[in-house]
Every structure is written in structure tokens, then in C-alpha cells.
Amino acid sequence: MAEPLQQISPYCWEIPRTGNMRVPGIIYADAEIMDQIKLEETLNQVRNVACLPGIVKASFAMPDIHWGYGFPIGGVAAFDWDSGVISPGGVGYDINCGVRLATTSLTEEDIRGRAKDLADLLYQKIPSGVGSTGPVKLSRKDLKKVLTQGSSWAVHQGFGEERDIDHTEDCGCMENADPSFVSDRALERGLKQLGTLGSGNHFLEVGVVRKIYHQEAAAAMGFFQGQATLILHSGSRGLGYQICDDFLADMTKHSRAMDFELPDRQLVCAKIASEKGAAYFNAMACAANYAWANRQVLLHMAREIFQRVFNLGPKALNMKLVYDVCHNIAKKETHTVEGKSTVLCVHRKGATRAFGPGHPLVCEDFRSMGQPILVPGDMGTASYVLLGTQKAMDLTFGSTCHGAGRVLSRHAAKKAARGRSIYRELEDRGILVRWSGKSTLVEEMPDAYKNVSRVVNVVHDLGISTKVAKLAPLVVIKG
């Protein structure tokens, strides 16, 4: 049955409270994106999330929303810390799947002249694909340090520099991480995958600054027109997947003992204040820290490869981390709800933190402007850099979109790609691609995603993010 959907403003749609909903559903989209959203089951997922205990204000969906496990991807929901729940489906299987962006001293012309050599060496040296293993061999003792220390562990092992830590969300470490809540199977999967890109929509992209919208912010981030950049998109790999799987199984087993009815079995959860809720929160933090360390190692490897291809030293290359943001996470945060300062557990699944100017958790270099936001598109169009705003704090618990968002399932993408050469189509656009998985390229083709510029324009015009720069792809490595 179709949900009763009301348009509140050009970019805001509401599912009013009905049935067991505790709050309304709010979807941010323009009319064209909403027409795409209506074709999926995602509106029902927004409604289901609104039924969970302790949810405050609304069940939110960003314009890149699409169907996910339990929560929609692009979903944001905040729960009262004392009375609310925490749900693995509200974080996702790839815990702290995130994006890291770095600038360089190189230009588009430099990249074009060595594009094939760069693509080949990046593909050769950076492990990608399902089950890939990385260059960092960990003992169990070392792995547990990674799980508690995150980015700082990698930097202190020589994989990067101190500045990288400061330019990572939460300095690349959730302090509540406790490896005692991580299963042996999850630990086993994490031993050999540090420094790997992964598969599916994970990627490494060498791009160019194509357009600057906000001169002051762009200068603070080190951007200039025509500059070569690097984007890394990866997460917590098999370790994070296993943690999610373990807790979904455990919570499902005990779901009948809960004092409320689940609208969807994929939304199994536990009270945040309960033993099971705390166990998941602490294990999830371990996966988040692993993901930050993973992206830190990947950045270090990319720096070395660029230096080798262009015969430059570190200072001459000047590859500086702008920021690292996470997409799939639940965090303990304090927000204003109905005029009161309230401690919440904010779930962002396929959504980016967008804290506004002056927030103490934003890196000091950007605090006066707001948190940098990285929104990658598909491999054939563009990616965007934005800033968080006070309006995001007021409307969405400091949250915004995370990417373009799928419009075709992987199966549908394969069907649509029959008879086409996606590699040649991208090459004709001046984009060189290397990939690992047999079906990766067709599953991740540009047609499988929404128009990222349209998605970004919604959050910009709405005021929950501010556009800073547009980046275009030159070289892409896919898992």
C-alpha cells in the first residue's frame, strides 16, 4: 500500500505518523528524484524506522536514498541514549565505509601524460577485489591495537603523518572500542585485509578540480583549478561485515523478548543502555577504527606510488589529506531537541556527518567554516566537496547525503549493460579504468546511479551543505 506522502516544500516531503509510527518520516529530494524513490520500497523502510523505540524528531532520508538492509541507505535516525535502541541495520554491513580526499601539487596535464603508467601501478600495488589481502601482516596483538587506536596506530607505524590524524573525522578513533566484544571469526578476517580497497562500489579515483564554488573554503582546503586529487573509498572489510553479521544473528535470536513489535525483522536492535546494545556499540567502534586505519594505509601506499610514477619526493608531490569522513556509523552525540540539550545515538547509514561552523568536533583547520563533506559520484561523472552548516544541525542532526545513490540494482545494471563496452565508453570520456571483479564494471556503471549533481544541488539549496568544489575523474581503480 502506498504511503501517504505530503510535499512540505520544494525539497522536503513528509510521511505523516500512522499506525505504529512514533515520529513522521522526512525525505529530502526534488520532484524528479522523488519519482525515482517512489519506484522502490525505500519509503516503507523510512516508515519502519519511525516505529523504533526512542526515535526523536523524525526518520530522515537524504536525496541519495535507496533500498538497504533494514534502514534505507541514505537514512538518518537519532535515538534517545537512555530509552532508545541501536540497530546493526541502521549502520550497515560495511561499518565505517567512508571516503578520504587528498590534494597534490600535480595538474590534469601531469596526470594525462602518465595516466596509463599511474593506473597500472595503482592497480598492481593496491590490493582490490573480493577477499584481497593487504601488505600489513598483523599479529592478534597488533590487530587489537588497530581496533582500539585506529588511524593513529597506522601513522605511528610509519603509514602517514600526524596531520592526517587531525584531518580525519573523530581523529580516526572511537574511544569506546573494545575488542573483547569482537568474535574470533571477525578477528581472523581482519588479520590480512589492512591496506585493501575491497570490492563492489569501493574505489580509488585520481581526479581533477573542475570547478570552485567557494573560493575562501577552497583555498583553506588547498584546492586550485585544474589540480590533481585523490579519492579513496573503502571500509572495514571482512572484519566489519562479520561484526555486523554476528550481532544481527544474536539480536534476532532474542528479538521475541523485546517489549515492542518489530515492523521488519531486518531492524533487529537492542536498547542502547542494555548489555547487548553496549556490546554492539563497542564492537562497531572496533570496526570503525579498523576502517580508518585501512584508509590511512591506503593513502600512504598511494603517496608512494605517485612519487614513483612522477619521480617526485614527498615535499614536491605535496599530497595532503583534506579530510576523511565515514558513512555507516552510529555515534553518541549531543544535539538540541525541543530546546533541550539531549544525548543521542545518531545512526547515519549512507549519510555523512555535516557539523556546522564552530562545532568543537570539527578539525581546527576548518572549524570556523564547518566540517568538510566528501560526496563521490559514479566513476563517469563527478564528485563534490561541501561544508556542513548550522542548518544541518537544526534540521538533520548535522547530517547530509553521502553519494549519488543507486537507481539500478546490480542485477538490473548487468541487464542494462548487455552489448555495451563500459570500459570503452569511459575511455571515450577521457577516464581510464582498471577493475578486479568480473562484473564490477557493469554493476557500477554510471547509469546505475542517480545524477550526483542533482543530489548535491538538493542539499545545497536546502542549506544543509554548501558546495565548495567539483572534481572530475581521470583514473579509476575499482574492486
C-alpha positions as CSV (number, residue, x, y, z in Angstrom):
1,M,0.0,0.0,0.0
2,A,1.4,3.4,-0.9
3,E,2.4,5.7,1.9
4,P,0.5,9.0,2.4
5,L,3.2,11.4,1.1
6,Q,2.9,15.1,1.6
7,Q,5.1,17.7,-0.1
8,I,6.1,20.3,2.6
9,S,8.4,22.4,0.4
10,P,10.3,22.1,-2.9
11,Y,12.9,19.8,-1.3
12,C,11.0,18.3,1.7
13,W,8.4,15.5,1.7
14,E,6.7,14.0,4.8
15,I,5.2,10.6,5.6
16,P,2.8,11.6,8.4
17,R,2.6,9.4,11.5
18,T,0.2,6.5,11.0
19,G,-0.1,3.1,12.7
20,N,2.9,2.3,14.9
21,M,5.0,5.3,13.8
22,R,6.4,7.2,16.7
23,V,7.6,10.1,14.5
24,P,7.0,11.2,10.9
25,G,9.2,10.3,8.0
26,I,11.1,13.2,6.3
27,I,12.6,12.8,2.8
28,Y,14.8,15.5,1.2
29,A,14.6,15.3,-2.6
30,D,13.4,17.3,-5.6
31,A,10.4,16.1,-7.7
32,E,12.5,14.1,-10.2
33,I,14.4,12.3,-7.5
34,M,11.2,11.6,-5.6
35,D,9.7,10.0,-8.7
36,Q,12.7,7.6,-8.7
37,I,12.4,6.9,-4.9
38,K,8.7,6.0,-5.3
39,L,9.6,3.1,-7.6
40,E,11.4,1.4,-4.7
41,E,10.5,0.1,-1.2
42,T,12.5,2.7,0.5
43,L,9.6,4.9,1.6
44,N,8.3,1.9,3.6
45,Q,11.7,1.5,5.1
46,V,11.6,5.1,6.2
47,R,8.3,4.4,7.8
48,N,9.5,1.3,9.6
49,V,12.5,3.1,11.1
50,A,10.0,5.7,12.5
51,C,8.4,2.8,14.6
52,L,11.5,2.1,16.6
53,P,11.6,3.0,20.4
54,G,13.3,6.2,21.5
55,I,13.5,7.8,18.0
56,V,13.4,11.6,18.1
57,K,12.1,14.2,15.7
58,A,11.8,12.1,12.5
59,S,13.1,9.2,10.4
60,F,15.1,11.1,7.8
61,A,16.2,10.2,4.3
62,M,18.7,12.1,2.2
63,P,18.2,12.6,-1.6
64,D,20.6,9.7,-2.4
65,I,18.3,7.3,-0.6
66,H,17.9,3.7,-1.9
67,W,16.9,0.3,-0.6
68,G,19.1,-1.2,2.1
69,Y,19.2,-3.8,4.8
70,G,16.6,-2.7,7.4
71,F,17.3,1.0,7.2
72,P,17.4,2.6,3.8
73,I,20.8,3.6,2.5
74,G,20.7,7.4,2.9
75,G,18.8,7.1,6.2
76,V,19.4,9.1,9.4
77,A,17.8,8.4,12.7
78,A,18.6,9.6,16.2
79,F,17.5,7.7,19.4
80,D,17.5,8.9,23.0
81,W,20.5,7.5,24.7
82,D,18.6,6.4,27.8
83,S,15.4,5.0,26.2
84,G,16.3,4.3,22.6
85,V,17.7,1.5,20.5
86,I,20.8,0.8,18.5
87,S,20.4,-1.3,15.3
88,P,23.1,-3.0,13.2
89,G,20.8,-2.5,10.2
90,G,21.0,1.2,10.9
91,V,24.8,1.2,10.4
92,G,25.1,-1.5,7.7
93,Y,27.4,-4.4,7.0
94,D,30.4,-2.3,5.9
95,I,30.9,-0.4,9.1
96,N,32.6,3.0,8.6
97,C,32.6,2.7,4.8
98,G,34.0,6.1,4.1
99,V,35.8,8.5,1.8
100,R,39.2,10.2,2.1
101,L,40.3,13.0,-0.2
102,A,43.8,14.3,-0.7
103,T,45.2,17.2,-2.8
104,T,48.5,17.2,-4.7
105,S,50.9,19.6,-6.5
106,L,50.1,17.9,-9.8
107,T,47.8,19.2,-12.6
108,E,45.5,17.5,-15.0
109,E,48.2,17.8,-17.7
110,D,50.6,15.9,-15.5
111,I,48.2,13.1,-15.0
112,R,47.2,12.8,-18.6
113,G,50.9,12.5,-19.6
114,R,51.3,9.4,-17.3
115,A,47.8,8.1,-16.9
116,K,48.4,4.6,-18.1
117,D,51.6,4.1,-16.0
118,L,49.8,5.5,-13.0
119,A,46.7,3.4,-13.5
120,D,48.7,0.2,-14.0
121,L,50.9,0.8,-10.9
122,L,48.0,1.7,-8.7
123,Y,46.1,-1.4,-9.8
124,Q,49.2,-3.6,-9.4
125,K,50.2,-2.3,-5.9
126,I,46.9,-1.6,-4.2
127,P,45.1,-4.8,-3.4
128,S,41.4,-4.8,-4.6
129,G,38.6,-7.2,-5.1
130,V,36.8,-9.8,-3.0
131,G,39.0,-11.5,-0.4
132,S,42.1,-9.4,-1.3
133,T,44.9,-9.4,1.3
134,G,47.0,-6.4,2.2
135,P,50.7,-5.6,2.7
136,V,50.3,-5.2,6.5
137,K,50.6,-8.6,8.3
138,L,49.2,-8.3,11.8
139,S,49.5,-10.5,14.9
140,R,46.4,-10.8,17.1
141,K,48.1,-8.4,19.5
142,D,48.7,-5.8,16.8
143,L,45.2,-6.2,15.4
144,K,43.7,-5.4,18.8
145,K,45.8,-2.2,18.8
146,V,44.4,-1.3,15.4
147,L,40.9,-1.8,16.8
148,T,41.4,0.5,19.7
149,Q,43.7,3.1,18.2
150,G,42.5,3.5,14.6
151,S,44.3,6.0,12.4
152,S,47.0,6.8,15.0
153,W,48.2,3.2,15.0
154,A,48.8,3.4,11.3
155,V,50.6,6.7,11.4
156,H,52.8,5.7,14.3
157,Q,53.8,2.6,12.3
158,G,55.0,4.9,9.6
159,F,51.9,4.9,7.3
160,G,51.4,8.7,7.1
161,E,51.9,11.8,9.1
162,E,50.4,13.3,12.2
163,R,48.5,15.9,10.2
164,D,46.5,13.0,8.7
165,I,45.1,12.2,12.1
166,D,43.8,15.7,12.7
167,H,42.1,15.8,9.3
168,T,40.2,12.6,10.0
169,E,36.7,12.6,11.5
170,D,37.0,12.0,15.2
171,C,40.7,11.9,14.7
172,G,40.2,8.4,13.2
173,C,39.3,6.8,16.5
174,M,36.2,5.9,18.5
175,E,37.3,5.7,22.1
176,N,34.7,3.2,23.2
177,A,36.2,0.4,21.1
178,D,36.6,-2.9,23.0
179,P,38.0,-5.9,21.1
180,S,36.6,-8.3,23.8
181,F,33.2,-8.0,22.0
182,V,34.7,-9.0,18.6
183,S,34.3,-12.6,17.6
184,D,37.3,-14.8,16.8
185,R,35.9,-15.2,13.2
186,A,35.8,-11.4,12.8
187,L,39.4,-11.1,14.2
188,E,40.6,-13.8,11.8
189,R,39.1,-11.9,8.8
190,G,40.8,-8.7,9.9
191,L,44.3,-10.1,10.2
192,K,45.2,-9.9,6.5
193,Q,43.0,-7.2,5.0
194,L,44.5,-4.0,6.3
195,G,45.5,-1.8,3.3
196,T,43.0,-3.3,0.9
197,L,40.4,-1.5,-1.2
198,G,37.8,-4.2,-1.3
199,S,35.1,-4.8,-3.9
200,G,31.7,-3.5,-5.2
201,N,31.4,0.2,-5.0
202,H,34.8,0.7,-3.3
203,F,37.3,2.6,-5.5
204,L,40.4,4.7,-5.8
205,E,40.0,7.8,-8.1
206,V,42.5,10.2,-9.4
207,G,40.6,13.3,-10.3
208,V,40.9,17.0,-11.2
209,V,39.4,20.1,-9.6
210,R,37.0,21.1,-12.4
211,K,35.1,23.9,-10.7
212,I,35.4,26.0,-7.5
213,Y,32.2,27.4,-5.9
214,H,33.5,28.8,-2.6
215,Q,36.9,30.5,-3.0
216,E,37.7,31.0,0.7
217,A,36.9,27.4,1.7
218,A,38.7,26.0,-1.4
219,A,41.8,28.0,-0.5
220,A,41.7,26.7,3.1
221,M,41.5,23.2,1.8
222,G,44.4,23.7,-0.7
223,F,42.4,23.5,-3.9
224,F,43.3,25.2,-7.2
225,Q,41.6,25.0,-10.6
226,G,43.0,22.1,-12.7
227,Q,44.6,20.4,-9.6
228,A,45.0,16.6,-9.5
229,T,43.4,15.0,-6.5
230,L,43.0,11.5,-4.9
231,I,39.8,9.9,-3.5
232,L,39.8,6.7,-1.6
233,H,36.5,4.9,-0.8
234,S,36.8,1.8,1.4
235,G,35.7,0.5,4.8
236,S,36.2,-2.1,7.5
237,R,36.4,-5.1,5.0
238,G,35.6,-8.6,6.3
239,L,36.1,-7.7,9.9
240,G,33.2,-5.1,9.8
241,Y,31.0,-7.4,7.8
242,Q,31.5,-10.2,10.3
243,I,30.8,-8.0,13.3
244,C,27.5,-6.9,11.7
245,D,26.6,-10.5,10.9
246,D,27.4,-11.7,14.4
247,F,25.2,-9.1,16.1
248,L,22.3,-9.4,13.7
249,A,22.2,-13.2,14.4
250,D,22.4,-12.6,18.2
251,M,19.8,-9.9,18.3
252,T,17.5,-11.8,16.0
253,K,17.7,-14.8,18.4
254,H,16.5,-12.6,21.3
255,S,14.1,-10.4,19.3
256,R,11.0,-12.0,20.8
257,A,12.0,-11.0,24.3
258,M,11.7,-7.3,23.4
259,D,8.8,-5.3,24.7
260,F,7.8,-3.9,21.3
261,E,6.9,-5.3,17.9
262,L,9.5,-5.0,15.1
263,P,8.0,-3.7,11.8
264,D,10.7,-5.6,9.9
265,R,12.9,-8.4,11.1
266,Q,15.9,-6.7,9.5
267,L,15.5,-3.9,12.1
268,V,16.5,-6.1,15.0
269,C,18.0,-4.0,17.7
270,A,18.8,-3.6,21.4
271,K,18.3,-0.9,23.9
272,I,21.4,1.3,23.8
273,A,21.6,1.1,27.6
274,S,21.3,-2.7,27.6
275,E,24.2,-5.2,27.8
276,K,23.6,-6.3,24.2
277,G,23.3,-2.7,23.0
278,A,26.6,-1.7,24.6
279,A,28.3,-4.8,23.3
280,Y,27.4,-3.9,19.7
281,F,28.3,-0.3,20.1
282,N,31.8,-1.2,21.4
283,A,32.3,-3.8,18.7
284,M,31.1,-1.5,16.0
285,A,33.7,1.1,17.2
286,C,36.4,-1.5,16.7
287,A,35.3,-1.9,13.0
288,A,35.2,1.9,12.6
289,N,38.8,2.2,13.9
290,Y,39.9,-0.6,11.6
291,A,38.4,1.2,8.6
292,W,40.1,4.4,9.5
293,A,43.5,2.6,9.8
294,N,42.7,0.9,6.5
295,R,42.2,4.1,4.6
296,Q,45.3,5.6,6.3
297,V,47.4,2.7,5.0
298,L,45.8,3.1,1.5
299,L,46.7,6.8,1.5
300,H,50.3,6.0,2.4
301,M,50.6,3.4,-0.4
302,A,49.1,5.9,-2.9
303,R,51.6,8.6,-1.9
304,E,54.5,6.2,-2.6
305,I,53.1,5.1,-5.9
306,F,52.6,8.7,-7.1
307,Q,56.1,9.6,-6.0
308,R,57.4,6.6,-8.0
309,V,55.4,7.3,-11.2
310,F,56.2,11.1,-11.3
311,N,59.7,10.8,-9.8
312,L,58.9,13.2,-7.0
313,G,59.8,13.4,-3.4
314,P,57.1,13.8,-0.7
315,K,57.5,17.6,-0.5
316,A,57.4,18.1,-4.2
317,L,54.3,15.8,-4.5
318,N,52.7,17.6,-1.5
319,M,49.9,15.0,-1.2
320,K,47.9,16.4,1.7
321,L,44.8,14.8,3.3
322,V,41.9,17.3,3.1
323,Y,39.5,15.1,5.2
324,D,38.3,11.6,5.9
325,V,34.5,11.1,6.5
326,C,32.6,8.0,7.4
327,H,29.2,6.9,6.1
328,N,28.0,3.9,8.0
329,I,28.1,4.6,11.7
330,A,26.2,5.1,15.0
331,K,27.6,7.8,17.3
332,K,27.0,9.2,20.7
333,E,26.3,12.9,20.1
334,T,24.7,15.8,21.9
335,H,22.0,17.7,20.0
336,T,19.3,20.2,20.8
337,V,15.9,18.5,20.7
338,E,12.8,20.7,21.5
339,G,15.1,23.3,23.0
340,K,16.9,20.9,25.3
341,S,20.5,19.6,25.0
342,T,20.0,15.8,24.6
343,V,22.4,12.9,24.4
344,L,21.5,10.7,21.3
345,C,22.7,7.7,19.4
346,V,22.7,9.1,15.8
347,H,22.6,6.4,13.1
348,R,24.0,7.5,9.7
349,K,23.6,4.8,7.1
350,G,24.9,6.0,3.8
351,A,24.9,9.5,5.2
352,T,27.7,12.0,6.1
353,R,28.2,14.0,9.2
354,A,27.8,17.7,8.4
355,F,28.6,19.6,11.6
356,G,28.4,23.3,11.2
357,P,30.8,26.2,11.8
358,G,32.2,26.4,15.4
359,H,31.5,22.8,16.3
360,P,34.3,21.5,18.7
361,L,34.4,18.1,16.9
362,V,35.4,19.7,13.6
363,C,39.1,19.8,12.8
364,E,40.6,23.1,14.0
365,D,41.8,24.0,10.5
366,F,38.2,24.0,9.2
367,R,36.2,24.7,12.4
368,S,35.3,28.3,11.5
369,M,33.8,27.1,8.2
370,G,32.2,23.8,9.1
371,Q,33.1,20.2,8.5
372,P,34.3,19.2,5.0
373,I,31.9,16.8,3.3
374,L,33.0,14.4,0.5
375,V,30.3,13.2,-1.9
376,P,31.6,10.8,-4.6
377,G,29.6,10.2,-7.6
378,D,29.8,7.4,-10.1
379,M,33.1,6.7,-11.9
380,G,31.9,8.6,-15.0
381,T,30.7,11.9,-13.8
382,A,31.9,14.0,-10.8
383,S,32.4,14.1,-7.1
384,Y,31.8,17.1,-4.8
385,V,33.3,18.7,-1.8
386,L,30.9,20.6,0.5
387,L,30.8,22.1,4.0
388,G,28.5,21.4,6.9
389,T,26.1,24.1,8.1
390,Q,24.2,25.3,11.1
391,K,21.0,24.4,9.2
392,A,22.1,20.8,9.1
393,M,22.5,20.9,12.9
394,D,19.0,22.3,13.2
395,L,17.3,20.0,10.7
396,T,19.1,16.7,10.4
397,F,21.3,16.2,13.5
398,G,24.2,17.5,11.4
399,S,23.8,15.1,8.5
400,T,23.7,15.2,4.7
401,C,24.0,12.9,1.7
402,H,26.9,10.6,1.0
403,G,26.9,9.9,-2.7
404,A,24.8,9.6,-5.8
405,G,22.7,6.7,-4.7
406,R,21.8,3.7,-6.8
407,V,18.8,3.7,-9.2
408,L,19.5,0.2,-10.6
409,S,20.2,-2.9,-8.7
410,R,23.4,-4.8,-9.6
411,H,21.3,-7.4,-11.5
412,A,19.4,-4.6,-13.4
413,A,22.7,-2.9,-14.2
414,K,24.1,-6.1,-15.7
415,K,20.9,-6.4,-17.8
416,A,21.2,-2.8,-19.0
417,A,24.8,-3.2,-19.9
418,R,24.4,-6.1,-22.3
419,G,26.0,-5.5,-25.6
420,R,27.9,-2.4,-24.3
421,S,31.6,-1.9,-23.5
422,I,31.5,0.2,-20.3
423,Y,35.3,0.4,-20.4
424,R,35.3,1.9,-23.9
425,E,32.5,4.3,-23.0
426,L,34.5,5.7,-20.1
427,E,37.7,5.8,-22.1
428,D,35.9,7.9,-24.7
429,R,35.2,10.4,-21.9
430,G,38.9,10.5,-21.0
431,I,38.6,8.2,-18.0
432,L,41.0,5.3,-17.6
433,V,39.6,2.4,-15.6
434,R,41.1,-0.7,-14.0
435,W,39.0,-3.3,-12.2
436,S,39.2,-6.6,-10.4
437,G,35.8,-8.2,-10.2
438,K,34.4,-9.9,-13.3
439,S,31.1,-8.0,-13.2
440,T,32.3,-4.9,-11.2
441,L,32.4,-2.5,-14.1
442,V,28.8,-3.2,-15.3
443,E,27.4,-3.3,-11.8
444,E,29.0,0.1,-11.1
445,M,28.4,1.8,-14.4
446,P,27.3,5.4,-14.3
447,D,23.8,4.6,-15.4
448,A,23.3,2.6,-12.2
449,Y,23.4,5.8,-10.1
450,K,21.4,8.9,-9.7
451,N,22.7,12.2,-11.1
452,V,25.1,13.2,-8.3
453,S,24.9,16.9,-9.3
454,R,21.2,16.8,-8.8
455,V,21.6,15.1,-5.4
456,V,24.2,17.7,-4.3
457,N,22.1,20.6,-5.5
458,V,19.2,19.4,-3.3
459,V,21.3,19.5,-0.1
460,H,23.0,22.8,-1.2
461,D,19.7,24.5,-2.0
462,L,18.1,23.1,1.2
463,G,21.0,24.6,3.1
464,I,22.3,21.5,5.0
465,S,25.5,21.6,3.0
466,T,27.4,24.3,1.0
467,K,29.2,23.5,-2.3
468,V,32.9,24.1,-2.3
469,A,34.3,22.3,-5.4
470,K,33.5,19.9,-8.1
471,L,36.0,17.1,-9.1
472,A,36.1,15.1,-12.3
473,P,37.6,11.6,-12.7
474,L,40.7,10.9,-14.7
475,V,41.8,7.4,-13.5
476,V,39.6,5.0,-11.5
477,I,40.6,1.7,-9.8
478,K,37.6,-0.5,-8.9
479,G,37.4,-3.6,-6.7
